[in-house]
Amino acid sequence: MKVHSEAGTILAINGSERVGGNTDHAIAYAGRLIAERGAVLRTIQLREHRISPCSPCGDCNSRTVPCQVDDDVPALVEQMTGADGLIYAAPVHGFGLAHLMQVFIERAGVGYLRFTRPLADKVGGIIVTGRRYSDSSVHNQIVNNLLLNRMILVGSGFPVLLRNTTGTPGLHDAEGVDALERMVHRMLDMVQLLKQHQRVDGDPVLPRRDRNERVPRPRRNDSAPTRGDIENVH
C-alpha cells in the first residue's frame, strides 16, 4: 500500500527478534526525528512475519519469474517499493548479521528484487546495533546490498553503529546517536530534493538504462571492450 507524506515516507526494516531491544530503541528514536520533520516512519518488524528461508528448489539464479514460496515476503517487498526511503536496522549476532535480516535479504533479493530493481533511487540508511564487535562488517554487508539494489546512500559522516555494553537495552552510545541523527536528517533532505525534482521535471533524477545487471548490454561488437571503448563511454 502506497501511503506518502509530502515530506517523505521512510520505511524501517527491523531485523531484530528481540522486542524492546537496542534496535527497537534506535528505530523509535529515528521515528521521533522523522516526525519532527513532518515526515512519516513506518516499520516492518520481521519477527512478526512469516519469512521462509530459500528452499532447495535450486533455480533461484536461473528462474525468470519471482519466487513461488508462499510466505509474507511479496507483501513486504510491496511495502518497500511504496516508500521514499528505507532504513535497514539489525543487530550483530555471532559476529555477523542477525539471521532474520539475513534470511529476508536473501529471499527478497534473489526472489523478487533482482528482476527489475524496484528499489532503485530510493534513499537508503543503515543502523547496526551490537555490544562491541563486528558492527562495521555487518554495516559493510548491508551497504553492498543497498548498492546492489541501486539505492542512494547519502554520506552523513560516521556510520550508525550503536554499541551497548551495559546489559540494559537503550541508546547509550552518544557518538552513535549523533550519527543516527545526522543520517536521518540527511536522508530526509535527499528524499525532499528528489521529490522536488520529480514535481518540477516530471522524470526520475537518474535514468533507467536497464532492468537489471544480468540483462546483456548492447556493444559495438561481440568482443570485450577495449581501453578506448571504456574511455569513450558517456
TAMORA-V866334 format. One record per pair of residues at least 12 apart in sequence whose C-alpha atoms are under 10 Angstrom apart, sorted by the first residue. I is the first residue (numbers start at 1). GAP is how many residues later the second one is. Records with the same first field share a line. If there is no record, write none. Layout:
BEGIN
I = GAP  GAP
END
This chain:
BEGIN
1 = 74  75  77  78  79  80  81  82
2 = 76  77  78  79  80  81  82
3 = 37  39  76  79  80  81
4 = 35  36  78  79  80
5 = 33  34  35  36  78  79
6 = 32  33  34  185  186  189  190
7 = 27  28  30  31  32  33  77  181  182  184  185  186  188
8 = 26  29  30  31  32  33  75  76  77  179  180  181  182  183  184  186  187
9 = 25  29  30  31  32  33  73  74  75  76  77  179  182
10 = 20  21  24  29  30  31  32  33  70  72  73  74  75  76  77  112  113  114  115  174  177  178  181
11 = 20  29  30  31  32  33  68  69  70  71  72  73  74  75  76  77  113
12 = 15  16  18  19  29  30  31  32  33  68  71  73  74  75  76  77  112  113  114  115
13 = 14  29  30  31  32  33  63  67  73  74  75  76  77  88  91  113  114
14 = 12  13  29  30  31  32  33  73  74  75  76  77  86  87  113
15 = 29  30  31  32  73  74  75  76  82  83  84  85  86  87  88  89  90  113
16 = 29  30  31  73  74  75  76  77  81  82  83  84  85  113
17 = 28  29  30  31  73  74  81  82  83  84
18 = 29  73
19 = 26  28
20 = 149  150
21 = 70  108  147  148  149  150
22 = 68  69  106  107  108  109  140  141  142  146  147  148  149  150
23 = 66  67  68  104  105  106  107  139  146  147  148
24 = 21  65  66  105  145  146  147
25 = 104  144  145  146
26 = 63  64  101  102  103  134  136  144  145  150  151  154
27 = 14  15  16  60  61  62  100  153
28 = 13  15
29 = 142  148  151  152
30 = 57  97  147  150  151  153  154  155
31 = 12  153
33 = 147  148  151  152
34 = 147  150  151  153  154
37 = 147  148  151  152
38 = 150
39 = 149  153
40 = 43
41 = 42  44  45  46
42 = 37  41  44
43 = 36  43  44
44 = 32  35  36  44
45 = 55
46 = 26  27  30  54  55  58
47 = 53  54
48 = 24
49 = 22  23  24  27
50 = 20  21  22  23
51 = 18  19  20  21  22  23  25  49  52  53  56  57
52 = 17  18  19  20  21  51  52  55
53 = 16  18  47  49  50  51  53  54
54 = 13  15  49  50  52  53  54  56  57
55 = 12  14  52
57 = 12
60 = 47  50  51  52
61 = 49  50  53
63 = 47  48  52
64 = 47  51
65 = 46  47  50
66 = 42  44  45  46  47  48  49
67 = 40  41  43  44  45
68 = 43  44
69 = 38  42
73 = 31  32  34  35  38  39
74 = 33  34  37  38  39
76 = 28  32
77 = 27  31  32  35  36  41  42
78 = 40
80 = 38  39  42
81 = 32  36  37  38  39  41
82 = 36  37  40
83 = 36  39  40
84 = 35  37  38  39  40  103  104  106  107  108  110  111
85 = 34  36  37  38  39  40  66  67  68  102  103  105  106
86 = 33  36  37  38  39  40  60  65  66  101
87 = 36  37  38  39  40  96  97  100
88 = 13  36  37  38  39  40  51  54  55  58
89 = 12  36  37  38  39  40  50  53  71
90 = 12  36  37  38  39  40  45  48  49  52
91 = 36  37  38  39  40  44  47  48  70  71  72
92 = 36  37  38  39  40  41  42  43  44  45  46  47
93 = 36  37  38  40  41  42  45
94 = 39  40
95 = 35  37  38  39  40  42  43
96 = 37  38  39  40  41  42  43  45
97 = 31  37  38  40  41  42  44  45
98 = 30  40
101 = 41
102 = 40
105 = 37  40
106 = 39
109 = 36  39  40
113 = 35  36  99
114 = 34  35  97  98  99  100
115 = 96  97  98  99  100
116 = 33  94  95  96  97
117 = 31  32  33  34  91  93  94  95  96
118 = 31  32  33  93  94
119 = 27  29  30  31  32  33
120 = 26  27  28  29  30  31  32  86  88
121 = 26  28  29  30  31  32  70  73  83  84  85  86  87
122 = 24  27  28  29  30  31  65  68  69  72
123 = 23  27  28  29  30  31  63  64  65  66  67  68  71
124 = 19  22  23  26  27  28  29  30  59  60  63  66  67
125 = 17  18  21  26  27  28  29  30  31  34  35  55  58  59  61  62
126 = 12  13  14  16  17  20  27  33  34  35  54  57  58
127 = 12  15  32  33  34  35  49  52  53  56
128 = 14  31  32  33  34  35  48
129 = 31  32  33  34  35  42  47
130 = 31  32  33  34  35
131 = 30  31  32  33  34  35  36
132 = 29  30  31  32  33
133 = 30
135 = 24  25  26  27  28
136 = 23  24  25
138 = 23
139 = 20  21  22
140 = 19
148 = 64  65
149 = 63  64
150 = 62
152 = 35  38  39
153 = 30  33  34  37
154 = 29  30  32  33  34  35  36
155 = 27  28  31  32
156 = 23  24  25  26  27  28  29  30  31
157 = 21  22  23  25  26
158 = 17  18  20  21  22  24  25
159 = 16  17  19  20  21  23  24
160 = 15  16  17  18  19  20  21  22  23
161 = 12  14  15  16  18  19
162 = 12  13  14  15  16  17  18
163 = 12  13  14
193 = 12
194 = 12
END
